[in-house]
Amino acid sequence: MEEISGNLSMEEKKQCFLSGYQSVTALTQEQLQSIPFMRRLVHLQEYATLLHVLGEEIQDMPDWMKMLCEKLNNKLIWLEKNMDKDIE
């Protein structure tokens, strides 16, 4: 998939997805306008889930779990910084 969409901007990828989706199911203007709001809700859910998962202290974590927690913590930080932005 990356070799197909690798050179496209995020906006172009979004338009390709929407064109393909609308070839199967029609979307109203209201639905299209609600996409940024829905995206924010997804990010809020991700944030809440990560807070819950990372909030539990685990003793003697294996290295792979430490690396995973670091990646999840970086995602949490990214969400905190970008929560109020119109993320595509």
Biopython code that builds the backbone (N, CA, C, O; Angstrom):
import numpy as np
from Bio.PDB.StructureBuilder import StructureBuilder

atoms = [
    (1, "MET", "N", (0.813, -1.194, 0.000)),
    (1, "MET", "CA", (0.000, 0.000, 0.000)),
    (1, "MET", "C", (0.857, 1.258, 0.000)),
    (1, "MET", "O", (0.527, 2.243, -0.662)),
    (2, "GLU", "N", (1.964, 1.222, 0.749)),
    (2, "GLU", "CA", (2.838, 2.391, 0.826)),
    (2, "GLU", "C", (3.429, 2.743, -0.528)),
    (2, "GLU", "O", (3.605, 3.919, -0.847)),
    (3, "GLU", "N", (3.739, 1.718, -1.332)),
    (3, "GLU", "CA", (4.301, 2.017, -2.643)),
    (3, "GLU", "C", (3.280, 2.685, -3.557)),
    (3, "GLU", "O", (3.660, 3.375, -4.502)),
    (4, "ILE", "N", (2.007, 2.495, -3.293)),
    (4, "ILE", "CA", (0.959, 3.138, -4.088)),
    (4, "ILE", "C", (0.720, 4.565, -3.613)),
    (4, "ILE", "O", (0.613, 5.480, -4.429)),
    (5, "SER", "N", (0.637, 4.760, -2.312)),
    (5, "SER", "CA", (0.254, 6.064, -1.768)),
    (5, "SER", "C", (1.420, 6.859, -1.198)),
    (5, "SER", "O", (1.212, 7.957, -0.682)),
    (6, "GLY", "N", (2.631, 6.339, -1.274)),
    (6, "GLY", "CA", (3.782, 6.966, -0.651)),
    (6, "GLY", "C", (4.044, 8.402, -1.075)),
    (6, "GLY", "O", (4.502, 9.203, -0.260)),
    (7, "ASN", "N", (3.769, 8.750, -2.321)),
    (7, "ASN", "CA", (4.067, 10.090, -2.816)),
    (7, "ASN", "C", (2.905, 11.062, -2.676)),
    (7, "ASN", "O", (3.031, 12.236, -3.022)),
    (8, "LEU", "N", (1.784, 10.585, -2.174)),
    (8, "LEU", "CA", (0.610, 11.443, -2.040)),
    (8, "LEU", "C", (0.634, 12.190, -0.714)),
    (8, "LEU", "O", (1.108, 11.674, 0.298)),
    (9, "SER", "N", (0.116, 13.413, -0.737)),
    (9, "SER", "CA", (-0.025, 14.169, 0.511)),
    (9, "SER", "C", (-1.178, 13.574, 1.314)),
    (9, "SER", "O", (-1.969, 12.786, 0.796)),
    (10, "MET", "N", (-1.260, 13.960, 2.576)),
    (10, "MET", "CA", (-2.348, 13.471, 3.423)),
    (10, "MET", "C", (-3.704, 13.878, 2.849)),
    (10, "MET", "O", (-4.655, 13.098, 2.884)),
    (11, "GLU", "N", (-3.791, 15.094, 2.325)),
    (11, "GLU", "CA", (-5.054, 15.559, 1.731)),
    (11, "GLU", "C", (-5.421, 14.719, 0.510)),
    (11, "GLU", "O", (-6.591, 14.391, 0.314)),
    (12, "GLU", "N", (-4.433, 14.370, -0.310)),
    (12, "GLU", "CA", (-4.700, 13.534, -1.486)),
    (12, "GLU", "C", (-5.133, 12.130, -1.072)),
    (12, "GLU", "O", (-6.025, 11.546, -1.688)),
    (13, "LYS", "N", (-4.504, 11.588, -0.033)),
    (13, "LYS", "CA", (-4.896, 10.272, 0.474)),
    (13, "LYS", "C", (-6.329, 10.307, 0.998)),
    (13, "LYS", "O", (-7.114, 9.388, 0.766)),
    (14, "LYS", "N", (-6.652, 11.386, 1.709)),
    (14, "LYS", "CA", (-8.011, 11.550, 2.234)),
    (14, "LYS", "C", (-9.022, 11.603, 1.091)),
    (14, "LYS", "O", (-10.069, 10.959, 1.156)),
    (15, "GLN", "N", (-8.711, 12.364, 0.049)),
    (15, "GLN", "CA", (-9.625, 12.478, -1.091)),
    (15, "GLN", "C", (-9.775, 11.147, -1.822)),
    (15, "GLN", "O", (-10.873, 10.807, -2.262)),
    (16, "CYS", "N", (-8.697, 10.398, -1.955)),
    (16, "CYS", "CA", (-8.765, 9.068, -2.581)),
    (16, "CYS", "C", (-9.668, 8.143, -1.767)),
    (16, "CYS", "O", (-10.504, 7.429, -2.320)),
    (17, "PHE", "N", (-9.488, 8.167, -0.451)),
    (17, "PHE", "CA", (-10.318, 7.334, 0.407)),
    (17, "PHE", "C", (-11.790, 7.718, 0.282)),
    (17, "PHE", "O", (-12.656, 6.859, 0.110)),
    (18, "LEU", "N", (-12.061, 9.025, 0.372)),
    (18, "LEU", "CA", (-13.454, 9.485, 0.291)),
    (18, "LEU", "C", (-14.070, 9.162, -1.069)),
    (18, "LEU", "O", (-15.239, 8.782, -1.138)),
    (19, "SER", "N", (-13.309, 9.306, -2.141)),
    (19, "SER", "CA", (-13.829, 8.971, -3.476)),
    (19, "SER", "C", (-14.194, 7.497, -3.555)),
    (19, "SER", "O", (-15.259, 7.139, -4.059)),
    (20, "GLY", "N", (-13.302, 6.642, -3.053)),
    (20, "GLY", "CA", (-13.589, 5.207, -3.049)),
    (20, "GLY", "C", (-14.792, 4.872, -2.179)),
    (20, "GLY", "O", (-15.637, 4.066, -2.568)),
    (21, "TYR", "N", (-14.873, 5.483, -1.013)),
    (21, "TYR", "CA", (-15.985, 5.238, -0.100)),
    (21, "TYR", "C", (-17.296, 5.682, -0.729)),
    (21, "TYR", "O", (-18.304, 4.979, -0.661)),
    (22, "GLN", "N", (-17.265, 6.866, -1.346)),
    (22, "GLN", "CA", (-18.494, 7.401, -1.942)),
    (22, "GLN", "C", (-18.895, 6.658, -3.208)),
    (22, "GLN", "O", (-20.031, 6.793, -3.662)),
    (23, "SER", "N", (-18.004, 5.889, -3.778)),
    (23, "SER", "CA", (-18.396, 5.071, -4.925)),
    (23, "SER", "C", (-19.291, 3.916, -4.485)),
    (23, "SER", "O", (-19.975, 3.306, -5.307)),
    (24, "VAL", "N", (-19.283, 3.620, -3.191)),
    (24, "VAL", "CA", (-20.109, 2.545, -2.641)),
    (24, "VAL", "C", (-21.281, 3.099, -1.846)),
    (24, "VAL", "O", (-22.398, 2.594, -1.952)),
    (25, "THR", "N", (-21.032, 4.142, -1.046)),
    (25, "THR", "CA", (-22.038, 4.727, -0.165)),
    (25, "THR", "C", (-21.995, 6.247, -0.274)),
    (25, "THR", "O", (-20.934, 6.858, -0.139)),
    (26, "ALA", "N", (-23.140, 6.843, -0.516)),
    (26, "ALA", "CA", (-23.206, 8.301, -0.626)),
    (26, "ALA", "C", (-23.043, 8.948, 0.748)),
    (26, "ALA", "O", (-23.553, 8.439, 1.746)),
    (27, "LEU", "N", (-22.333, 10.067, 0.793)),
    (27, "LEU", "CA", (-22.183, 10.846, 2.013)),
    (27, "LEU", "C", (-22.832, 12.207, 1.811)),
    (27, "LEU", "O", (-22.658, 12.845, 0.773)),
    (28, "THR", "N", (-23.577, 12.638, 2.809)),
    (28, "THR", "CA", (-24.186, 13.959, 2.738)),
    (28, "THR", "C", (-23.145, 15.019, 3.061)),
    (28, "THR", "O", (-22.078, 14.706, 3.589)),
    (29, "GLN", "N", (-23.448, 16.256, 2.749)),
    (29, "GLN", "CA", (-22.549, 17.362, 3.081)),
    (29, "GLN", "C", (-22.359, 17.456, 4.597)),
    (29, "GLN", "O", (-21.263, 17.741, 5.081)),
    (30, "GLU", "N", (-23.426, 17.216, 5.322)),
    (30, "GLU", "CA", (-23.352, 17.248, 6.788)),
    (30, "GLU", "C", (-22.376, 16.185, 7.309)),
    (30, "GLU", "O", (-21.591, 16.455, 8.218)),
    (31, "GLN", "N", (-22.426, 14.991, 6.736)),
    (31, "GLN", "CA", (-21.507, 13.930, 7.140)),
    (31, "GLN", "C", (-20.062, 14.308, 6.815)),
    (31, "GLN", "O", (-19.160, 14.086, 7.623)),
    (32, "LEU", "N", (-19.850, 14.871, 5.644)),
    (32, "LEU", "CA", (-18.503, 15.288, 5.264)),
    (32, "LEU", "C", (-17.975, 16.370, 6.202)),
    (32, "LEU", "O", (-16.797, 16.367, 6.560)),
    (33, "GLN", "N", (-18.845, 17.289, 6.595)),
    (33, "GLN", "CA", (-18.426, 18.366, 7.484)),
    (33, "GLN", "C", (-18.139, 17.873, 8.903)),
    (33, "GLN", "O", (-17.413, 18.524, 9.654)),
    (34, "SER", "N", (-18.704, 16.735, 9.265)),
    (34, "SER", "CA", (-18.499, 16.213, 10.616)),
    (34, "SER", "C", (-17.221, 15.385, 10.748)),
    (34, "SER", "O", (-16.893, 14.947, 11.851)),
    (35, "ILE", "N", (-16.499, 15.163, 9.664)),
    (35, "ILE", "CA", (-15.293, 14.334, 9.714)),
    (35, "ILE", "C", (-14.262, 14.865, 10.713)),
    (35, "ILE", "O", (-13.754, 14.076, 11.510)),
    (36, "PRO", "N", (-13.925, 16.162, 10.714)),
    (36, "PRO", "CA", (-12.945, 16.635, 11.710)),
    (36, "PRO", "C", (-13.405, 16.401, 13.159)),
    (36, "PRO", "O", (-12.595, 16.054, 14.018)),
    (37, "PHE", "N", (-14.673, 16.587, 13.419)),
    (37, "PHE", "CA", (-15.208, 16.343, 14.767)),
    (37, "PHE", "C", (-15.080, 14.865, 15.133)),
    (37, "PHE", "O", (-14.681, 14.531, 16.248)),
    (38, "MET", "N", (-15.413, 13.995, 14.206)),
    (38, "MET", "CA", (-15.326, 12.558, 14.460)),
    (38, "MET", "C", (-13.870, 12.145, 14.682)),
    (38, "MET", "O", (-13.581, 11.285, 15.514)),
    (39, "ARG", "N", (-12.958, 12.766, 13.930)),
    (39, "ARG", "CA", (-11.533, 12.481, 14.091)),
    (39, "ARG", "C", (-11.084, 12.855, 15.499)),
    (39, "ARG", "O", (-10.319, 12.125, 16.129)),
    (40, "ARG", "N", (-11.562, 13.993, 15.986)),
    (40, "ARG", "CA", (-11.224, 14.413, 17.353)),
    (40, "ARG", "C", (-11.755, 13.423, 18.386)),
    (40, "ARG", "O", (-11.085, 13.138, 19.379)),
    (41, "LEU", "N", (-12.946, 12.906, 18.156)),
    (41, "LEU", "CA", (-13.500, 11.907, 19.083)),
    (41, "LEU", "C", (-12.648, 10.646, 19.102)),
    (41, "LEU", "O", (-12.433, 10.056, 20.160)),
    (42, "VAL", "N", (-12.164, 10.232, 17.941)),
    (42, "VAL", "CA", (-11.281, 9.060, 17.873)),
    (42, "VAL", "C", (-10.015, 9.326, 18.685)),
    (42, "VAL", "O", (-9.563, 8.466, 19.441)),
    (43, "HIS", "N", (-9.444, 10.524, 18.524)),
    (43, "HIS", "CA", (-8.234, 10.855, 19.270)),
    (43, "HIS", "C", (-8.501, 10.925, 20.771)),
    (43, "HIS", "O", (-7.653, 10.526, 21.570)),
    (44, "LEU", "N", (-9.654, 11.421, 21.155)),
    (44, "LEU", "CA", (-10.008, 11.468, 22.570)),
    (44, "LEU", "C", (-10.133, 10.055, 23.142)),
    (44, "LEU", "O", (-9.690, 9.793, 24.260)),
    (45, "GLN", "N", (-10.731, 9.152, 22.378)),
    (45, "GLN", "CA", (-10.852, 7.763, 22.823)),
    (45, "GLN", "C", (-9.471, 7.118, 22.929)),
    (45, "GLN", "O", (-9.191, 6.409, 23.895)),
    (46, "GLU", "N", (-8.612, 7.359, 21.947)),
    (46, "GLU", "CA", (-7.241, 6.836, 22.006)),
    (46, "GLU", "C", (-6.530, 7.353, 23.255)),
    (46, "GLU", "O", (-5.855, 6.598, 23.956)),
    (47, "TYR", "N", (-6.689, 8.642, 23.523)),
    (47, "TYR", "CA", (-6.044, 9.272, 24.675)),
    (47, "TYR", "C", (-6.512, 8.615, 25.975)),
    (47, "TYR", "O", (-5.690, 8.258, 26.818)),
    (48, "ALA", "N", (-7.805, 8.457, 26.137)),
    (48, "ALA", "CA", (-8.356, 7.859, 27.356)),
    (48, "ALA", "C", (-7.875, 6.415, 27.519)),
    (48, "ALA", "O", (-7.547, 5.990, 28.627)),
    (49, "THR", "N", (-7.834, 5.676, 26.436)),
    (49, "THR", "CA", (-7.365, 4.286, 26.489)),
    (49, "THR", "C", (-5.903, 4.222, 26.891)),
    (49, "THR", "O", (-5.518, 3.403, 27.726)),
    (50, "LEU", "N", (-5.078, 5.094, 26.291)),
    (50, "LEU", "CA", (-3.658, 5.106, 26.635)),
    (50, "LEU", "C", (-3.430, 5.510, 28.084)),
    (50, "LEU", "O", (-2.572, 4.939, 28.756)),
    (51, "LEU", "N", (-4.185, 6.485, 28.572)),
    (51, "LEU", "CA", (-4.071, 6.863, 29.989)),
    (51, "LEU", "C", (-4.358, 5.672, 30.896)),
    (51, "LEU", "O", (-3.655, 5.443, 31.880)),
    (52, "HIS", "N", (-5.380, 4.932, 30.558)),
    (52, "HIS", "CA", (-5.757, 3.760, 31.356)),
    (52, "HIS", "C", (-4.663, 2.689, 31.302)),
    (52, "HIS", "O", (-4.259, 2.153, 32.334)),
    (53, "VAL", "N", (-4.196, 2.386, 30.103)),
    (53, "VAL", "CA", (-3.201, 1.329, 29.922)),
    (53, "VAL", "C", (-1.874, 1.695, 30.584)),
    (53, "VAL", "O", (-1.255, 0.866, 31.252)),
    (54, "LEU", "N", (-1.443, 2.941, 30.395)),
    (54, "LEU", "CA", (-0.147, 3.355, 30.922)),
    (54, "LEU", "C", (-0.196, 3.708, 32.408)),
    (54, "LEU", "O", (0.847, 3.875, 33.040)),
    (55, "GLY", "N", (-1.394, 3.821, 32.963)),
    (55, "GLY", "CA", (-1.538, 4.186, 34.365)),
    (55, "GLY", "C", (-1.237, 3.060, 35.327)),
    (55, "GLY", "O", (-1.055, 3.296, 36.521)),
    (56, "GLU", "N", (-1.182, 1.846, 34.828)),
    (56, "GLU", "CA", (-0.934, 0.690, 35.683)),
    (56, "GLU", "C", (0.564, 0.416, 35.765)),
    (56, "GLU", "O", (1.218, 0.212, 34.742)),
    (57, "GLU", "N", (1.103, 0.412, 36.972)),
    (57, "GLU", "CA", (2.531, 0.168, 37.177)),
    (57, "GLU", "C", (2.807, -1.332, 37.127)),
    (57, "GLU", "O", (2.165, -2.113, 37.829)),
    (58, "ILE", "N", (3.762, -1.725, 36.295)),
    (58, "ILE", "CA", (4.116, -3.139, 36.161)),
    (58, "ILE", "C", (5.583, -3.297, 36.570)),
    (58, "ILE", "O", (6.458, -2.599, 36.058)),
    (59, "GLN", "N", (5.832, -4.200, 37.477)),
    (59, "GLN", "CA", (7.197, -4.455, 37.953)),
    (59, "GLN", "C", (7.912, -5.414, 37.004)),
    (59, "GLN", "O", (7.292, -6.301, 36.417)),
    (60, "ASP", "N", (9.201, -5.228, 36.866)),
    (60, "ASP", "CA", (10.062, -6.138, 36.099)),
    (60, "ASP", "C", (9.553, -6.397, 34.683)),
    (60, "ASP", "O", (9.354, -7.542, 34.279)),
    (61, "MET", "N", (9.348, -5.323, 33.946)),
    (61, "MET", "CA", (8.881, -5.457, 32.565)),
    (61, "MET", "C", (9.994, -5.994, 31.672)),
    (61, "MET", "O", (11.150, -5.597, 31.819)),
    (62, "PRO", "N", (9.659, -6.893, 30.750)),
    (62, "PRO", "CA", (10.659, -7.307, 29.761)),
    (62, "PRO", "C", (10.985, -6.136, 28.834)),
    (62, "PRO", "O", (10.216, -5.180, 28.737)),
    (63, "ASP", "N", (12.112, -6.216, 28.164)),
    (63, "ASP", "CA", (12.557, -5.123, 27.298)),
    (63, "ASP", "C", (11.534, -4.763, 26.232)),
    (63, "ASP", "O", (11.320, -3.582, 25.959)),
    (64, "TRP", "N", (10.896, -5.766, 25.621)),
    (64, "TRP", "CA", (9.932, -5.483, 24.562)),
    (64, "TRP", "C", (8.758, -4.667, 25.097)),
    (64, "TRP", "O", (8.203, -3.823, 24.394)),
    (65, "MET", "N", (8.383, -4.934, 26.366)),
    (65, "MET", "CA", (7.268, -4.210, 26.959)),
    (65, "MET", "C", (7.677, -2.771, 27.297)),
    (65, "MET", "O", (6.875, -1.846, 27.170)),
    (66, "LYS", "N", (8.922, -2.591, 27.725)),
    (66, "LYS", "CA", (9.429, -1.245, 27.986)),
    (66, "LYS", "C", (9.410, -0.419, 26.702)),
    (66, "LYS", "O", (9.013, 0.747, 26.713)),
    (67, "MET", "N", (9.842, -1.030, 25.592)),
    (67, "MET", "CA", (9.838, -0.331, 24.305)),
    (67, "MET", "C", (8.415, 0.005, 23.867)),
    (67, "MET", "O", (8.160, 1.089, 23.343)),
    (68, "LEU", "N", (7.498, -0.923, 24.083)),
    (68, "LEU", "CA", (6.104, -0.683, 23.737)),
    (68, "LEU", "C", (5.533, 0.463, 24.574)),
    (68, "LEU", "O", (4.851, 1.341, 24.045)),
    (69, "CYS", "N", (5.807, 0.454, 25.859)),
    (69, "CYS", "CA", (5.318, 1.530, 26.731)),
    (69, "CYS", "C", (5.889, 2.878, 26.317)),
    (69, "CYS", "O", (5.197, 3.894, 26.392)),
    (70, "GLU", "N", (7.135, 2.896, 25.884)),
    (70, "GLU", "CA", (7.740, 4.141, 25.415)),
    (70, "GLU", "C", (7.019, 4.650, 24.164)),
    (70, "GLU", "O", (6.736, 5.843, 24.053)),
    (71, "LYS", "N", (6.724, 3.756, 23.232)),
    (71, "LYS", "CA", (5.994, 4.145, 22.013)),
    (71, "LYS", "C", (4.595, 4.648, 22.360)),
    (71, "LYS", "O", (4.142, 5.652, 21.812)),
    (72, "LEU", "N", (3.912, 3.953, 23.266)),
    (72, "LEU", "CA", (2.574, 4.366, 23.659)),
    (72, "LEU", "C", (2.611, 5.708, 24.387)),
    (72, "LEU", "O", (1.721, 6.538, 24.205)),
    (73, "ASN", "N", (3.624, 5.920, 25.197)),
    (73, "ASN", "CA", (3.762, 7.196, 25.892)),
    (73, "ASN", "C", (4.023, 8.329, 24.906)),
    (73, "ASN", "O", (3.503, 9.431, 25.079)),
    (74, "ASN", "N", (4.822, 8.068, 23.874)),
    (74, "ASN", "CA", (5.056, 9.078, 22.833)),
    (74, "ASN", "C", (3.765, 9.410, 22.093)),
    (74, "ASN", "O", (3.532, 10.569, 21.748)),
    (75, "LYS", "N", (2.925, 8.413, 21.845)),
    (75, "LYS", "CA", (1.629, 8.648, 21.207)),
    (75, "LYS", "C", (0.746, 9.490, 22.121)),
    (75, "LYS", "O", (0.044, 10.386, 21.651)),
    (76, "LEU", "N", (0.775, 9.213, 23.410)),
    (76, "LEU", "CA", (0.003, 9.984, 24.383)),
    (76, "LEU", "C", (0.445, 11.446, 24.380)),
    (76, "LEU", "O", (-0.393, 12.348, 24.399)),
    (77, "ILE", "N", (1.735, 11.678, 24.357)),
    (77, "ILE", "CA", (2.268, 13.046, 24.318)),
    (77, "ILE", "C", (1.842, 13.739, 23.028)),
    (77, "ILE", "O", (1.450, 14.905, 23.051)),
    (78, "TRP", "N", (1.917, 13.033, 21.909)),
    (78, "TRP", "CA", (1.496, 13.609, 20.630)),
    (78, "TRP", "C", (0.021, 14.004, 20.671)),
    (78, "TRP", "O", (-0.350, 15.086, 20.215)),
    (79, "LEU", "N", (-0.808, 13.130, 21.214)),
    (79, "LEU", "CA", (-2.236, 13.430, 21.321)),
    (79, "LEU", "C", (-2.472, 14.639, 22.216)),
    (79, "LEU", "O", (-3.324, 15.473, 21.910)),
    (80, "GLU", "N", (-1.732, 14.747, 23.316)),
    (80, "GLU", "CA", (-1.879, 15.902, 24.208)),
    (80, "GLU", "C", (-1.557, 17.201, 23.475)),
    (80, "GLU", "O", (-2.248, 18.204, 23.654)),
    (81, "LYS", "N", (-0.525, 17.184, 22.662)),
    (81, "LYS", "CA", (-0.111, 18.387, 21.947)),
    (81, "LYS", "C", (-1.054, 18.743, 20.799)),
    (81, "LYS", "O", (-1.171, 19.913, 20.433)),
    (82, "ASN", "N", (-1.721, 17.752, 20.237)),
    (82, "ASN", "CA", (-2.509, 17.970, 19.024)),
    (82, "ASN", "C", (-4.006, 17.792, 19.208)),
    (82, "ASN", "O", (-4.756, 17.840, 18.233)),
    (83, "MET", "N", (-4.453, 17.589, 20.433)),
    (83, "MET", "CA", (-5.863, 17.298, 20.688)),
    (83, "MET", "C", (-6.799, 18.393, 20.168)),
    (83, "MET", "O", (-7.875, 18.094, 19.650)),
    (84, "ASP", "N", (-6.396, 19.646, 20.303)),
    (84, "ASP", "CA", (-7.294, 20.731, 19.946)),
    (84, "ASP", "C", (-7.105, 21.211, 18.506)),
    (84, "ASP", "O", (-7.752, 22.169, 18.082)),
    (85, "LYS", "N", (-6.229, 20.555, 17.758)),
    (85, "LYS", "CA", (-5.988, 20.951, 16.371)),
    (85, "LYS", "C", (-6.909, 20.177, 15.452)),
    (85, "LYS", "O", (-7.386, 19.094, 15.791)),
    (86, "ASP", "N", (-7.151, 20.742, 14.296)),
    (86, "ASP", "CA", (-7.945, 20.068, 13.273)),
    (86, "ASP", "C", (-7.051, 19.086, 12.546)),
    (86, "ASP", "O", (-6.430, 19.422, 11.538)),
    (87, "ILE", "N", (-6.991, 17.874, 13.063)),
    (87, "ILE", "CA", (-6.078, 16.853, 12.541)),
    (87, "ILE", "C", (-6.782, 16.100, 11.429)),
    (87, "ILE", "O", (-7.916, 15.648, 11.587)),
    (88, "GLU", "N", (-6.110, 15.973, 10.325)),
    (88, "GLU", "CA", (-6.671, 15.248, 9.165)),
    (88, "GLU", "C", (-6.423, 13.781, 9.300)),
    (88, "GLU", "O", (-6.817, 13.005, 8.429)),
]
sb = StructureBuilder()
sb.init_structure("model")
sb.init_model(0)
sb.init_chain("A")
sb.init_seg("    ")
for serial, (resi, resn, name, xyz) in enumerate(atoms, 1):
    if name == "N":
        sb.init_residue(resn, " ", resi, " ")
    sb.init_atom(name, np.array(xyz, "f"), 0.0, 1.0, " ", f" {name:<3s}", serial, name[0])
structure = sb.get_structure()
